[in-house]
Amino acid sequence: MAAEYLPGTPGERIRDLRKEAKLNQEKFAEAIGISRSTLGDIELDKRSISSTTALEIAKFFNVSVDFVLAKTDDPKHCCRIYLSPFSQIFFQAFHSLICHISQPI
C-alpha cells in the first residue's frame, strides 16, 4: 500500500500514507486508537509519536516502524539485531523449547 517514496518528516509520511489509503483523519485516528486532534498534531509534526502509536500505524499500513518514523525509504525495512555467539545459542535453545512446548500432546 505504501508509495515507493514518501518524503520528509514522520508527520508528512503518515499524512501521505493516510491520504493514499483515502482515509480522513477521524476514521484513521479511530482505527489506530488516538484522537483526531492528536493525529492532526502528529501530521503537522507538533507532537512526537509514541512507540505504541508508531507500531499501530506500521501494522495498519503493513510497513516498518522505521518507515513510519521516516528513518528509511524502504517500507519493509527491518533492523537487524546482531547477537553474540552465546546469545545466538541461548535464543536458539529458547526457540526450540517454545516450539516443543507449543506442540500438541
PEUR-V459371 format. One record per residue. RES is the residue in one letter. PHI is phi in whole degrees, 0 to 359 (none if undefined). NEAR is the number of other ideal C-beta (glycine too) atoms within 10 Angstrom. D_FIRST is the distance of its C-alpha to the first C-alpha in Angstrom with 1 decimal. Layout:
res: <RES;RES>
phi: <PHI;PHI>
near: <NEAR;NEAR>
d_first: <D_FIRST;D_FIRST>
This chain:
res: <M;A;A;E;Y;L;P;G;T;P;G;E;R;I;R;D;L;R;K;E;A;K;L;N;Q;E;K;F;A;E;A;I;G;I;S;R;S;T;L;G;D;I;E;L;D;K;R;S;I;S;S;T;T;A;L;E;I;A;K;F;F;N;V;S;V;D;F;V;L;A;K;T;D;D;P;K;H;C;C;R;I;Y;L;S;P;F;S;Q;I;F;F;Q;A;F;H;S;L;I;C;H;I;S;Q;P;I>
phi: <none;289;296;299;217;237;280;75;275;304;299;297;296;296;301;295;298;298;293;300;277;58;248;276;300;301;292;293;301;298;296;257;80;229;280;297;293;296;300;301;295;296;296;269;60;268;221;282;265;290;298;296;294;301;294;298;295;300;295;301;265;57;230;281;297;302;293;302;277;62;271;210;262;265;300;256;306;227;292;262;252;259;248;293;305;298;296;299;297;301;291;296;295;297;299;299;297;298;297;293;292;279;285;296;271>
near: <10;20;13;7;9;19;10;11;14;19;20;15;23;25;21;17;23;22;14;13;14;7;15;10;18;11;12;22;20;13;14;20;10;20;12;14;11;18;24;15;16;24;21;12;15;10;16;12;22;12;9;11;20;20;14;18;26;19;12;17;21;10;21;19;19;18;22;26;18;16;13;16;15;14;20;11;13;10;9;4;7;6;11;8;7;8;11;11;11;12;12;11;10;10;10;10;10;10;9;8;7;7;7;3;2>
d_first: <0.0;3.8;6.5;9.2;11.5;11.8;15.6;18.1;18.7;16.8;17.4;16.1;12.9;12.5;13.6;11.1;8.1;10.2;11.2;7.9;7.6;11.3;12.9;16.3;17.6;19.8;17.4;14.9;18.0;19.4;16.4;16.7;20.5;21.6;23.4;22.1;24.6;23.3;19.7;21.3;23.4;20.5;18.6;21.9;22.6;25.7;25.0;23.8;21.1;22.7;21.6;21.0;18.7;16.7;16.4;15.4;12.6;11.4;11.8;10.1;6.7;7.7;8.6;12.3;14.7;15.9;12.6;12.9;16.6;16.1;18.2;16.1;13.7;12.4;9.3;11.1;14.5;17.1;20.5;23.3;26.3;29.6;32.4;36.1;37.7;39.2;35.9;34.3;37.2;37.0;33.4;33.9;36.9;35.0;32.1;34.8;36.6;33.6;32.8;36.5;36.7;33.7;35.1;37.1;40.8>
